[in-house]
């Protein structure tokens, strides 16, 4: 049943099936990463509020 969620692309990338973790990460580590990613605007780690404020400014 777990393989039903696995798309061909996920299989090709050797991704784990959805909603299944191998146990290498603790629940606290997963939660910490999730909270951190909500605050970041992208992979560069800038604050999402800073990026949003940049686009709200009027051009000079």
C-alpha distance matrix in Angstrom:
0.0 3.8 5.4 5.5 7.9 9.7 12.9 15.3 17.6 15.5 14.7 18.5 19.4 17.3 15.9 13.4 10.1 11.0 11.8 11.9 15.4 16.9 19.7 22.4 23.3 24.4 23.6 27.2 27.0 24.0 25.9 29.1 27.7 26.3 29.7 31.5 29.6 30.4 34.1 34.3 34.8 33.4 33.1 36.9 36.6 39.1 39.1 37.5 40.6 43.0 41.2 41.2 44.9 45.7 44.7 46.5 49.9 52.4 53.4 56.8
3.8 0.0 3.8 5.4 6.0 7.3 11.0 13.5 15.3 12.6 12.1 16.0 16.3 14.1 12.3 9.7 6.3 7.5 8.6 8.4 11.9 13.6 16.5 19.0 19.8 21.2 20.5 24.0 23.6 20.6 22.7 25.7 24.2 22.9 26.5 28.1 26.2 27.3 30.9 30.9 31.6 30.1 29.6 33.3 33.0 35.7 35.8 34.4 37.6 39.8 38.1 38.3 42.0 42.8 41.9 43.8 47.1 49.7 50.6 54.0
5.4 3.8 0.0 3.8 5.3 5.0 8.3 10.3 12.5 10.4 9.3 13.1 14.1 12.2 11.2 9.5 6.6 8.7 11.1 10.8 13.8 15.1 18.4 20.4 21.6 23.4 23.0 26.4 25.5 22.5 24.9 27.6 25.7 24.6 28.2 29.5 27.3 28.5 32.1 31.7 32.0 30.2 29.5 33.3 33.4 36.1 36.5 35.1 38.5 40.4 38.4 38.8 42.5 43.0 42.0 44.1 47.3 49.8 50.4 53.8
5.5 5.4 3.8 0.0 3.8 5.5 7.8 10.4 12.9 11.5 11.2 14.7 16.0 14.8 13.4 12.2 8.7 9.6 12.0 12.8 16.2 18.0 21.2 23.2 23.9 25.5 24.7 28.0 27.2 23.9 25.9 28.8 26.8 25.2 28.7 30.1 27.7 28.5 32.2 31.9 31.9 30.3 30.1 34.0 34.1 36.5 36.6 34.9 38.1 40.2 38.1 38.1 41.8 42.4 41.1 43.1 46.4 48.7 49.5 52.9
7.9 6.0 5.3 3.8 0.0 3.8 6.3 9.8 11.2 9.3 10.2 13.7 14.2 13.4 11.2 10.1 6.6 6.4 9.3 10.8 14.1 16.4 19.4 21.2 21.4 23.1 22.1 25.1 24.2 20.8 22.6 25.4 23.3 21.6 25.1 26.5 23.9 24.7 28.4 28.1 28.1 26.6 26.5 30.3 30.3 32.7 32.8 31.0 34.2 36.4 34.3 34.3 38.1 38.6 37.4 39.4 42.7 45.1 45.9 49.3
9.7 7.3 5.0 5.5 3.8 0.0 3.8 6.6 8.1 6.0 6.5 9.9 10.7 10.0 8.4 8.2 5.7 7.1 10.7 11.2 13.8 15.5 18.9 20.2 20.9 23.1 22.6 25.6 24.2 21.0 23.3 25.7 23.2 22.0 25.7 26.6 24.0 25.3 28.7 27.9 27.9 25.9 25.4 29.2 29.6 32.2 32.7 31.2 34.6 36.4 34.2 34.6 38.3 38.6 37.5 39.8 42.9 45.2 45.8 49.1
12.9 11.0 8.3 7.8 6.3 3.8 0.0 3.8 5.4 5.2 6.3 8.7 10.0 10.6 9.6 10.7 9.0 10.0 13.7 14.6 16.9 18.6 22.0 22.8 23.4 25.8 25.3 28.0 26.3 23.0 25.3 27.4 24.6 23.3 26.9 27.4 24.5 25.7 29.0 27.9 27.4 25.3 24.8 28.6 29.4 31.8 32.6 30.8 34.3 35.8 33.3 33.7 37.5 37.4 36.1 38.5 41.6 43.7 44.0 47.3
15.3 13.5 10.3 10.4 9.8 6.6 3.8 0.0 3.8 5.5 5.1 6.1 8.7 9.8 10.2 12.1 11.3 13.1 16.8 17.1 18.9 20.0 23.6 24.1 25.1 27.8 27.8 30.4 28.3 25.3 27.9 29.7 26.6 25.8 29.4 29.6 26.6 28.2 31.3 29.8 29.1 26.6 25.8 29.4 30.7 33.2 34.3 32.8 36.3 37.5 34.9 35.5 39.3 38.9 37.6 40.3 43.2 45.1 45.1 48.4
17.6 15.3 12.5 12.9 11.2 8.1 5.4 3.8 0.0 3.8 5.4 5.0 6.2 8.6 8.7 11.5 11.5 12.8 16.6 16.9 18.3 19.4 22.8 22.8 23.5 26.4 26.4 28.7 26.3 23.4 26.0 27.4 24.1 23.4 27.0 26.8 23.7 25.5 28.4 26.6 25.9 23.2 22.2 25.8 27.2 29.7 31.1 29.7 33.3 34.3 31.6 32.5 36.1 35.6 34.5 37.3 40.0 42.0 41.9 45.1
15.5 12.6 10.4 11.5 9.3 6.0 5.2 5.5 3.8 0.0 3.8 5.4 5.1 6.1 5.1 7.7 8.0 9.6 13.2 13.3 14.5 15.6 19.1 19.2 19.9 22.8 22.8 25.2 23.0 20.1 22.8 24.4 21.3 20.7 24.4 24.5 21.6 23.6 26.6 25.1 24.9 22.3 21.2 24.9 25.9 28.7 29.8 28.6 32.2 33.4 31.1 32.0 35.7 35.4 34.6 37.3 40.1 42.3 42.5 45.6
14.7 12.1 9.3 11.2 10.2 6.5 6.3 5.1 5.4 3.8 0.0 3.8 5.4 5.0 6.0 8.1 8.5 11.3 14.7 14.0 15.2 15.7 19.3 19.6 21.0 24.0 24.4 27.1 24.9 22.3 25.2 26.9 24.0 23.7 27.4 27.5 24.9 27.0 30.0 28.5 28.5 25.7 24.4 28.0 29.0 32.0 33.3 32.2 35.9 37.0 34.7 35.7 39.4 39.1 38.3 41.0 43.8 46.0 46.1 49.2
18.5 16.0 13.1 14.7 13.7 9.9 8.7 6.1 5.0 5.4 3.8 0.0 3.8 5.5 7.7 10.8 12.0 14.4 17.9 17.2 17.8 18.0 21.6 21.2 22.7 25.9 26.6 29.0 26.4 24.0 27.0 28.3 25.1 25.1 28.7 28.3 25.6 27.9 30.6 28.7 28.4 25.4 23.8 27.1 28.7 31.6 33.3 32.3 36.1 36.8 34.3 35.6 39.2 38.5 37.8 40.8 43.3 45.4 45.2 48.1
19.4 16.3 14.1 16.0 14.2 10.7 10.0 8.7 6.2 5.1 5.4 3.8 0.0 3.8 5.4 9.1 11.2 13.3 16.4 15.6 15.7 15.8 19.2 18.4 19.6 22.9 23.8 25.8 23.1 20.8 23.9 24.9 21.6 21.9 25.5 24.9 22.3 24.8 27.4 25.4 25.3 22.2 20.4 23.8 25.2 28.2 30.0 29.3 33.1 33.8 31.4 33.0 36.5 35.8 35.3 38.3 40.8 43.1 42.9 45.7
17.3 14.1 12.2 14.8 13.4 10.0 10.6 9.8 8.6 6.1 5.0 5.5 3.8 0.0 3.8 6.5 9.1 12.0 14.8 13.2 13.1 12.8 16.3 15.9 17.6 20.9 22.0 24.4 21.8 19.7 23.1 24.3 21.4 21.8 25.5 25.2 23.0 25.6 28.3 26.7 27.1 24.2 22.2 25.6 26.6 29.9 31.4 30.9 34.7 35.6 33.6 35.0 38.5 38.2 37.8 40.7 43.2 45.7 45.7 48.5
15.9 12.3 11.2 13.4 11.2 8.4 9.6 10.2 8.7 5.1 6.0 7.7 5.4 3.8 0.0 3.8 6.4 8.6 11.3 10.2 10.4 10.9 14.3 14.2 15.2 18.3 18.9 21.3 19.0 16.5 19.7 21.1 18.3 18.4 22.1 22.1 19.9 22.3 25.1 23.8 24.4 21.7 20.1 23.7 24.3 27.5 28.7 28.0 31.7 32.9 31.0 32.3 35.8 35.7 35.4 38.0 40.7 43.3 43.6 46.5
13.4 9.7 9.5 12.2 10.1 8.2 10.7 12.1 11.5 7.7 8.1 10.8 9.1 6.5 3.8 0.0 3.8 6.4 8.5 6.7 7.2 8.0 11.5 12.2 13.3 16.1 16.5 19.4 17.5 15.0 18.1 20.1 17.7 17.7 21.5 22.0 20.1 22.3 25.4 24.6 25.6 23.3 21.9 25.5 25.6 28.7 29.6 28.9 32.5 34.0 32.4 33.4 37.0 37.2 37.0 39.4 42.2 45.0 45.5 48.5
10.1 6.3 6.6 8.7 6.6 5.7 9.0 11.3 11.5 8.0 8.5 12.0 11.2 9.1 6.4 3.8 0.0 3.8 6.5 5.8 8.2 10.0 13.3 14.8 15.5 17.6 17.4 20.5 19.2 16.2 18.9 21.4 19.2 18.4 22.2 23.2 21.2 22.8 26.2 25.8 26.5 24.6 23.7 27.5 27.4 30.2 30.7 29.6 33.1 34.9 33.2 33.8 37.5 38.0 37.4 39.6 42.6 45.3 46.0 49.2
11.0 7.5 8.7 9.6 6.4 7.1 10.0 13.1 12.8 9.6 11.3 14.4 13.3 12.0 8.6 6.4 3.8 0.0 3.8 5.5 8.3 11.2 13.8 15.4 15.2 16.8 15.8 18.8 17.8 14.4 16.5 19.2 17.3 15.9 19.5 20.9 18.8 20.0 23.5 23.4 24.1 22.7 22.3 26.0 25.6 28.2 28.3 27.0 30.3 32.4 30.7 31.1 34.7 35.5 34.8 36.8 40.0 42.7 43.7 46.9
11.8 8.6 11.1 12.0 9.3 10.7 13.7 16.8 16.6 13.2 14.7 17.9 16.4 14.8 11.3 8.5 6.5 3.8 0.0 3.8 6.7 10.2 11.9 14.2 13.5 14.3 12.9 16.1 15.8 12.5 14.2 17.4 16.1 14.6 18.0 19.9 18.4 19.3 22.9 23.3 24.5 23.5 23.2 26.8 25.8 28.4 28.1 27.0 30.0 32.4 31.2 31.4 34.9 36.0 35.6 37.3 40.5 43.4 44.6 47.8
11.9 8.4 10.8 12.8 10.8 11.2 14.6 17.1 16.9 13.3 14.0 17.2 15.6 13.2 10.2 6.7 5.8 5.5 3.8 0.0 3.8 6.7 8.9 11.4 11.6 12.8 12.3 15.8 15.2 12.5 14.9 17.8 16.6 15.9 19.4 21.0 19.8 21.3 24.6 24.9 26.4 24.9 24.1 27.6 26.8 29.7 29.7 29.0 32.2 34.3 33.2 33.8 37.2 38.2 38.0 39.9 42.9 45.9 46.9 50.0
15.4 11.9 13.8 16.2 14.1 13.8 16.9 18.9 18.3 14.5 15.2 17.8 15.7 13.1 10.4 7.2 8.2 8.3 6.7 3.8 0.0 3.8 5.5 7.6 7.9 9.6 10.0 13.3 12.3 10.1 13.2 15.6 14.4 14.6 18.0 19.2 18.5 20.5 23.4 23.6 25.4 23.9 22.6 25.9 25.0 28.1 28.4 28.1 31.4 33.3 32.4 33.3 36.6 37.5 37.6 39.6 42.4 45.6 46.5 49.4
16.9 13.6 15.1 18.0 16.4 15.5 18.6 20.0 19.4 15.6 15.7 18.0 15.8 12.8 10.9 8.0 10.0 11.2 10.2 6.7 3.8 0.0 3.8 5.6 7.7 10.0 11.5 14.6 13.3 12.1 15.5 17.4 16.3 17.2 20.5 21.3 20.8 23.2 25.9 25.8 27.8 25.9 24.2 27.3 26.5 29.9 30.5 30.6 33.9 35.5 34.7 36.0 39.1 39.8 40.2 42.3 45.0 48.2 48.9 51.7
19.7 16.5 18.4 21.2 19.4 18.9 22.0 23.6 22.8 19.1 19.3 21.6 19.2 16.3 14.3 11.5 13.3 13.8 11.9 8.9 5.5 3.8 0.0 3.8 5.4 6.8 8.9 11.9 11.1 10.6 13.8 15.6 15.2 16.5 19.4 20.3 20.5 22.8 25.2 25.5 27.9 26.4 24.7 27.5 26.3 29.6 30.0 30.4 33.5 35.2 34.8 36.1 39.0 39.9 40.6 42.5 45.1 48.4 49.4 52.0
22.4 19.0 20.4 23.2 21.2 20.2 22.8 24.1 22.8 19.2 19.6 21.2 18.4 15.9 14.2 12.2 14.8 15.4 14.2 11.4 7.6 5.6 3.8 0.0 3.8 6.7 9.8 11.7 9.9 10.2 13.8 14.6 13.9 15.9 18.7 19.0 19.3 22.1 24.1 24.0 26.5 24.7 22.6 25.1 24.1 27.6 28.3 29.1 32.3 33.6 33.2 34.9 37.7 38.4 39.3 41.4 43.8 47.1 47.8 50.3
23.3 19.8 21.6 23.9 21.4 20.9 23.4 25.1 23.5 19.9 21.0 22.7 19.6 17.6 15.2 13.3 15.5 15.2 13.5 11.6 7.9 7.7 5.4 3.8 0.0 3.8 6.6 8.1 6.1 6.6 10.0 10.9 10.5 12.5 15.1 15.5 16.2 18.8 20.7 20.9 23.7 22.2 20.5 22.9 21.5 24.8 25.2 26.0 29.0 30.5 30.3 31.9 34.6 35.5 36.5 38.4 40.8 44.2 45.1 47.6
24.4 21.2 23.4 25.5 23.1 23.1 25.8 27.8 26.4 22.8 24.0 25.9 22.9 20.9 18.3 16.1 17.6 16.8 14.3 12.8 9.6 10.0 6.8 6.7 3.8 0.0 3.8 5.3 5.2 6.4 8.7 9.9 10.9 12.5 14.5 15.6 16.8 18.9 20.7 21.6 24.6 23.7 22.4 24.6 22.7 25.7 25.6 26.4 29.1 30.9 31.1 32.4 34.9 36.2 37.3 38.8 41.3 44.8 46.0 48.4
23.6 20.5 23.0 24.7 22.1 22.6 25.3 27.8 26.4 22.8 24.4 26.6 23.8 22.0 18.9 16.5 17.4 15.8 12.9 12.3 10.0 11.5 8.9 9.8 6.6 3.8 0.0 3.8 5.5 5.2 6.2 8.6 10.0 10.6 12.4 14.3 15.5 16.9 19.0 20.4 23.4 23.0 22.2 24.6 22.3 25.0 24.4 24.8 27.4 29.5 29.7 30.6 33.2 34.8 35.7 37.0 39.6 43.1 44.6 47.2
27.2 24.0 26.4 28.0 25.1 25.6 28.0 30.4 28.7 25.2 27.1 29.0 25.8 24.4 21.3 19.4 20.5 18.8 16.1 15.8 13.3 14.6 11.9 11.7 8.1 5.3 3.8 0.0 3.8 5.5 5.1 6.0 8.6 9.8 10.6 12.2 14.2 15.6 17.1 18.7 22.0 21.9 21.1 23.0 20.4 22.9 22.2 23.1 25.4 27.4 28.0 29.0 31.3 33.0 34.2 35.4 37.8 41.4 42.9 45.3
27.0 23.6 25.5 27.2 24.2 24.2 26.3 28.3 26.3 23.0 24.9 26.4 23.1 21.8 19.0 17.5 19.2 17.8 15.8 15.2 12.3 13.3 11.1 9.9 6.1 5.2 5.5 3.8 0.0 3.8 5.4 5.1 6.2 8.6 10.0 10.6 12.3 14.5 15.9 16.8 20.0 19.3 18.1 20.1 17.8 20.7 20.5 21.6 24.2 25.9 26.2 27.6 30.1 31.3 32.6 34.1 36.4 40.0 41.2 43.5
24.0 20.6 22.5 23.9 20.8 21.0 23.0 25.3 23.4 20.1 22.3 24.0 20.8 19.7 16.5 15.0 16.2 14.4 12.5 12.5 10.1 12.1 10.6 10.2 6.6 6.4 5.2 5.5 3.8 0.0 3.8 5.5 5.2 6.2 8.7 10.0 10.7 12.6 14.8 15.7 18.5 17.9 17.0 19.5 17.4 20.2 19.9 20.3 23.2 25.1 25.1 26.2 28.9 30.2 31.0 32.6 35.2 38.7 39.9 42.5
25.9 22.7 24.9 25.9 22.6 23.3 25.3 27.9 26.0 22.8 25.2 27.0 23.9 23.1 19.7 18.1 18.9 16.5 14.2 14.9 13.2 15.5 13.8 13.8 10.0 8.7 6.2 5.1 5.4 3.8 0.0 3.8 5.5 5.1 6.2 8.6 10.0 10.9 13.0 14.7 17.7 17.8 17.7 19.9 17.2 19.5 18.5 18.8 21.2 23.5 23.8 24.6 27.1 28.8 29.7 30.9 33.5 37.1 38.7 41.2
29.1 25.7 27.6 28.8 25.4 25.7 27.4 29.7 27.4 24.4 26.9 28.3 24.9 24.3 21.1 20.1 21.4 19.2 17.4 17.8 15.6 17.4 15.6 14.6 10.9 9.9 8.6 6.0 5.1 5.5 3.8 0.0 3.8 5.4 5.3 6.2 8.7 10.2 11.3 12.8 16.2 16.3 15.9 17.5 14.6 17.0 16.2 17.2 19.5 21.4 22.0 23.2 25.5 27.0 28.4 29.6 31.9 35.6 37.0 39.3
27.7 24.2 25.7 26.8 23.3 23.2 24.6 26.6 24.1 21.3 24.0 25.1 21.6 21.4 18.3 17.7 19.2 17.3 16.1 16.6 14.4 16.3 15.2 13.9 10.5 10.9 10.0 8.6 6.2 5.2 5.5 3.8 0.0 3.8 5.5 5.1 6.1 8.7 10.2 10.7 13.8 13.3 12.6 14.7 12.3 15.1 14.9 15.6 18.6 20.2 20.2 21.7 24.2 25.4 26.5 28.2 30.5 34.0 35.2 37.6
26.3 22.9 24.6 25.2 21.6 22.0 23.3 25.8 23.4 20.7 23.7 25.1 21.9 21.8 18.4 17.7 18.4 15.9 14.6 15.9 14.6 17.2 16.5 15.9 12.5 12.5 10.6 9.8 8.6 6.2 5.1 5.4 3.8 0.0 3.8 5.4 5.2 6.4 9.1 10.3 12.9 13.0 13.2 15.7 13.2 15.4 14.6 14.5 17.3 19.4 19.3 20.1 22.9 24.4 25.1 26.5 29.2 32.7 34.1 36.7
29.7 26.5 28.2 28.7 25.1 25.7 26.9 29.4 27.0 24.4 27.4 28.7 25.5 25.5 22.1 21.5 22.2 19.5 18.0 19.4 18.0 20.5 19.4 18.7 15.1 14.5 12.4 10.6 10.0 8.7 6.2 5.3 5.5 3.8 0.0 3.8 5.5 5.3 6.8 9.2 12.3 13.3 14.1 15.7 12.6 14.1 12.6 12.8 15.0 17.4 17.9 18.6 21.0 22.8 23.8 24.9 27.4 31.0 32.7 35.2
31.5 28.1 29.5 30.1 26.5 26.6 27.4 29.6 26.8 24.5 27.5 28.3 24.9 25.2 22.1 22.0 23.2 20.9 19.9 21.0 19.2 21.3 20.3 19.0 15.5 15.6 14.3 12.2 10.6 10.0 8.6 6.2 5.1 5.4 3.8 0.0 3.8 5.5 5.5 6.6 10.2 10.8 11.1 12.3 9.1 11.0 10.1 11.1 13.7 15.4 15.9 17.2 19.5 20.9 22.3 23.7 25.9 29.5 30.8 33.1
29.6 26.2 27.3 27.7 23.9 24.0 24.5 26.6 23.7 21.6 24.9 25.6 22.3 23.0 19.9 20.1 21.2 18.8 18.4 19.8 18.5 20.8 20.5 19.3 16.2 16.8 15.5 14.2 12.3 10.7 10.0 8.7 6.1 5.2 5.5 3.8 0.0 3.8 5.4 5.2 7.9 8.0 8.7 10.9 8.4 10.4 9.9 9.9 13.1 14.8 14.4 15.7 18.5 19.6 20.5 22.2 24.7 28.1 29.3 31.8
30.4 27.3 28.5 28.5 24.7 25.3 25.7 28.2 25.5 23.6 27.0 27.9 24.8 25.6 22.3 22.3 22.8 20.0 19.3 21.3 20.5 23.2 22.8 22.1 18.8 18.9 16.9 15.6 14.5 12.6 10.9 10.2 8.7 6.4 5.3 5.5 3.8 0.0 3.8 5.7 7.7 9.4 11.3 13.1 10.4 11.1 9.4 8.4 11.1 13.6 13.4 13.8 16.6 18.3 18.9 20.1 22.9 26.3 27.9 30.7
34.1 30.9 32.1 32.2 28.4 28.7 29.0 31.3 28.4 26.6 30.0 30.6 27.4 28.3 25.1 25.4 26.2 23.5 22.9 24.6 23.4 25.9 25.2 24.1 20.7 20.7 19.0 17.1 15.9 14.8 13.0 11.3 10.2 9.1 6.8 5.5 5.4 3.8 0.0 3.8 6.6 9.0 11.0 11.7 8.4 8.3 6.0 6.1 8.4 10.6 11.2 12.0 14.3 16.0 17.3 18.4 20.7 24.3 25.9 28.3
34.3 30.9 31.7 31.9 28.1 27.9 27.9 29.8 26.6 25.1 28.5 28.7 25.4 26.7 23.8 24.6 25.8 23.4 23.3 24.9 23.6 25.8 25.5 24.0 20.9 21.6 20.4 18.7 16.8 15.7 14.7 12.8 10.7 10.3 9.2 6.6 5.2 5.7 3.8 0.0 3.8 5.5 7.4 7.9 5.1 5.5 4.9 5.3 8.8 9.8 9.5 11.3 13.8 14.6 16.0 17.8 19.9 23.4 24.5 26.8
34.8 31.6 32.0 31.9 28.1 27.9 27.4 29.1 25.9 24.9 28.5 28.4 25.3 27.1 24.4 25.6 26.5 24.1 24.5 26.4 25.4 27.8 27.9 26.5 23.7 24.6 23.4 22.0 20.0 18.5 17.7 16.2 13.8 12.9 12.3 10.2 7.9 7.7 6.6 3.8 0.0 3.8 7.2 7.7 6.5 5.7 5.7 4.2 8.0 8.6 7.0 8.8 11.8 12.1 12.9 15.1 17.4 20.6 21.5 24.1
33.4 30.1 30.2 30.3 26.6 25.9 25.3 26.6 23.2 22.3 25.7 25.4 22.2 24.2 21.7 23.3 24.6 22.7 23.5 24.9 23.9 25.9 26.4 24.7 22.2 23.7 23.0 21.9 19.3 17.9 17.8 16.3 13.3 13.0 13.3 10.8 8.0 9.4 9.0 5.5 3.8 0.0 3.8 5.5 5.8 6.8 8.4 7.9 11.6 11.6 9.6 11.9 14.9 14.4 15.1 17.9 19.9 22.9 23.3 25.8
33.1 29.6 29.5 30.1 26.5 25.4 24.8 25.8 22.2 21.2 24.4 23.8 20.4 22.2 20.1 21.9 23.7 22.3 23.2 24.1 22.6 24.2 24.7 22.6 20.5 22.4 22.2 21.1 18.1 17.0 17.7 15.9 12.6 13.2 14.1 11.1 8.7 11.3 11.0 7.4 7.2 3.8 0.0 3.8 5.3 8.0 10.6 11.1 14.7 14.3 12.6 15.4 18.0 17.3 18.3 21.3 22.9 25.9 25.9 28.2
36.9 33.3 33.3 34.0 30.3 29.2 28.6 29.4 25.8 24.9 28.0 27.1 23.8 25.6 23.7 25.5 27.5 26.0 26.8 27.6 25.9 27.3 27.5 25.1 22.9 24.6 24.6 23.0 20.1 19.5 19.9 17.5 14.7 15.7 15.7 12.3 10.9 13.1 11.7 7.9 7.7 5.5 3.8 0.0 3.8 5.8 9.3 10.7 13.8 12.5 11.3 14.7 16.6 15.6 17.2 20.2 21.3 24.3 24.1 26.0
36.6 33.0 33.4 34.1 30.3 29.6 29.4 30.7 27.2 25.9 29.0 28.7 25.2 26.6 24.3 25.6 27.4 25.6 25.8 26.8 25.0 26.5 26.3 24.1 21.5 22.7 22.3 20.4 17.8 17.4 17.2 14.6 12.3 13.2 12.6 9.1 8.4 10.4 8.4 5.1 6.5 5.8 5.3 3.8 0.0 3.8 6.5 8.6 11.7 10.9 10.7 13.7 15.6 15.4 17.3 19.7 21.0 24.4 24.7 26.7
39.1 35.7 36.1 36.5 32.7 32.2 31.8 33.2 29.7 28.7 32.0 31.6 28.2 29.9 27.5 28.7 30.2 28.2 28.4 29.7 28.1 29.9 29.6 27.6 24.8 25.7 25.0 22.9 20.7 20.2 19.5 17.0 15.1 15.4 14.1 11.0 10.4 11.1 8.3 5.5 5.7 6.8 8.0 5.8 3.8 0.0 3.8 6.3 8.6 7.3 7.4 10.6 12.0 11.8 14.1 16.4 17.5 20.9 21.4 23.3
39.1 35.8 36.5 36.6 32.8 32.7 32.6 34.3 31.1 29.8 33.3 33.3 30.0 31.4 28.7 29.6 30.7 28.3 28.1 29.7 28.4 30.5 30.0 28.3 25.2 25.6 24.4 22.2 20.5 19.9 18.5 16.2 14.9 14.6 12.6 10.1 9.9 9.4 6.0 4.9 5.7 8.4 10.6 9.3 6.5 3.8 0.0 3.8 5.5 5.4 6.7 8.9 10.2 11.2 13.4 14.9 16.4 20.0 21.2 23.2
37.5 34.4 35.1 34.9 31.0 31.2 30.8 32.8 29.7 28.6 32.2 32.3 29.3 30.9 28.0 28.9 29.6 27.0 27.0 29.0 28.1 30.6 30.4 29.1 26.0 26.4 24.8 23.1 21.6 20.3 18.8 17.2 15.6 14.5 12.8 11.1 9.9 8.4 6.1 5.3 4.2 7.9 11.1 10.7 8.6 6.3 3.8 0.0 3.8 5.5 5.2 6.2 8.6 10.0 11.3 12.7 14.9 18.4 19.9 22.4
40.6 37.6 38.5 38.1 34.2 34.6 34.3 36.3 33.3 32.2 35.9 36.1 33.1 34.7 31.7 32.5 33.1 30.3 30.0 32.2 31.4 33.9 33.5 32.3 29.0 29.1 27.4 25.4 24.2 23.2 21.2 19.5 18.6 17.3 15.0 13.7 13.1 11.1 8.4 8.8 8.0 11.6 14.7 13.8 11.7 8.6 5.5 3.8 0.0 3.8 5.5 5.1 6.1 8.6 10.2 10.6 12.6 16.3 18.3 20.6
43.0 39.8 40.4 40.2 36.4 36.4 35.8 37.5 34.3 33.4 37.0 36.8 33.8 35.6 32.9 34.0 34.9 32.4 32.4 34.3 33.3 35.5 35.2 33.6 30.5 30.9 29.5 27.4 25.9 25.1 23.5 21.4 20.2 19.4 17.4 15.4 14.8 13.6 10.6 9.8 8.6 11.6 14.3 12.5 10.9 7.3 5.4 5.5 3.8 0.0 3.8 5.5 5.2 6.3 9.1 10.1 11.1 14.8 16.2 18.1
41.2 38.1 38.4 38.1 34.3 34.2 33.3 34.9 31.6 31.1 34.7 34.3 31.4 33.6 31.0 32.4 33.2 30.7 31.2 33.2 32.4 34.7 34.8 33.2 30.3 31.1 29.7 28.0 26.2 25.1 23.8 22.0 20.2 19.3 17.9 15.9 14.4 13.4 11.2 9.5 7.0 9.6 12.6 11.3 10.7 7.4 6.7 5.2 5.5 3.8 0.0 3.8 5.5 5.2 6.9 9.1 10.6 14.0 15.0 17.4
41.2 38.3 38.8 38.1 34.3 34.6 33.7 35.5 32.5 32.0 35.7 35.6 33.0 35.0 32.3 33.4 33.8 31.1 31.4 33.8 33.3 36.0 36.1 34.9 31.9 32.4 30.6 29.0 27.6 26.2 24.6 23.2 21.7 20.1 18.6 17.2 15.7 13.8 12.0 11.3 8.8 11.9 15.4 14.7 13.7 10.6 8.9 6.2 5.1 5.5 3.8 0.0 3.8 5.4 5.5 6.5 9.2 12.6 14.3 17.2
44.9 42.0 42.5 41.8 38.1 38.3 37.5 39.3 36.1 35.7 39.4 39.2 36.5 38.5 35.8 37.0 37.5 34.7 34.9 37.2 36.6 39.1 39.0 37.7 34.6 34.9 33.2 31.3 30.1 28.9 27.1 25.5 24.2 22.9 21.0 19.5 18.5 16.6 14.3 13.8 11.8 14.9 18.0 16.6 15.6 12.0 10.2 8.6 6.1 5.2 5.5 3.8 0.0 3.8 5.5 5.1 6.5 10.3 12.4 14.8
45.7 42.8 43.0 42.4 38.6 38.6 37.4 38.9 35.6 35.4 39.1 38.5 35.8 38.2 35.7 37.2 38.0 35.5 36.0 38.2 37.5 39.8 39.9 38.4 35.5 36.2 34.8 33.0 31.3 30.2 28.8 27.0 25.4 24.4 22.8 20.9 19.6 18.3 16.0 14.6 12.1 14.4 17.3 15.6 15.4 11.8 11.2 10.0 8.6 6.3 5.2 5.4 3.8 0.0 3.8 5.6 5.7 9.0 10.0 12.4
44.7 41.9 42.0 41.1 37.4 37.5 36.1 37.6 34.5 34.6 38.3 37.8 35.3 37.8 35.4 37.0 37.4 34.8 35.6 38.0 37.6 40.2 40.6 39.3 36.5 37.3 35.7 34.2 32.6 31.0 29.7 28.4 26.5 25.1 23.8 22.3 20.5 18.9 17.3 16.0 12.9 15.1 18.3 17.2 17.3 14.1 13.4 11.3 10.2 9.1 6.9 5.5 5.5 3.8 0.0 3.8 5.6 8.0 9.2 12.4
46.5 43.8 44.1 43.1 39.4 39.8 38.5 40.3 37.3 37.3 41.0 40.8 38.3 40.7 38.0 39.4 39.6 36.8 37.3 39.9 39.6 42.3 42.5 41.4 38.4 38.8 37.0 35.4 34.1 32.6 30.9 29.6 28.2 26.5 24.9 23.7 22.2 20.1 18.4 17.8 15.1 17.9 21.3 20.2 19.7 16.4 14.9 12.7 10.6 10.1 9.1 6.5 5.1 5.6 3.8 0.0 3.8 6.5 9.2 12.3
49.9 47.1 47.3 46.4 42.7 42.9 41.6 43.2 40.0 40.1 43.8 43.3 40.8 43.2 40.7 42.2 42.6 40.0 40.5 42.9 42.4 45.0 45.1 43.8 40.8 41.3 39.6 37.8 36.4 35.2 33.5 31.9 30.5 29.2 27.4 25.9 24.7 22.9 20.7 19.9 17.4 19.9 22.9 21.3 21.0 17.5 16.4 14.9 12.6 11.1 10.6 9.2 6.5 5.7 5.6 3.8 0.0 3.8 6.4 8.8
52.4 49.7 49.8 48.7 45.1 45.2 43.7 45.1 42.0 42.3 46.0 45.4 43.1 45.7 43.3 45.0 45.3 42.7 43.4 45.9 45.6 48.2 48.4 47.1 44.2 44.8 43.1 41.4 40.0 38.7 37.1 35.6 34.0 32.7 31.0 29.5 28.1 26.3 24.3 23.4 20.6 22.9 25.9 24.3 24.4 20.9 20.0 18.4 16.3 14.8 14.0 12.6 10.3 9.0 8.0 6.5 3.8 0.0 3.8 6.4
53.4 50.6 50.4 49.5 45.9 45.8 44.0 45.1 41.9 42.5 46.1 45.2 42.9 45.7 43.6 45.5 46.0 43.7 44.6 46.9 46.5 48.9 49.4 47.8 45.1 46.0 44.6 42.9 41.2 39.9 38.7 37.0 35.2 34.1 32.7 30.8 29.3 27.9 25.9 24.5 21.5 23.3 25.9 24.1 24.7 21.4 21.2 19.9 18.3 16.2 15.0 14.3 12.4 10.0 9.2 9.2 6.4 3.8 0.0 3.8
56.8 54.0 53.8 52.9 49.3 49.1 47.3 48.4 45.1 45.6 49.2 48.1 45.7 48.5 46.5 48.5 49.2 46.9 47.8 50.0 49.4 51.7 52.0 50.3 47.6 48.4 47.2 45.3 43.5 42.5 41.2 39.3 37.6 36.7 35.2 33.1 31.8 30.7 28.3 26.8 24.1 25.8 28.2 26.0 26.7 23.3 23.2 22.4 20.6 18.1 17.4 17.2 14.8 12.4 12.4 12.3 8.8 6.4 3.8 0.0
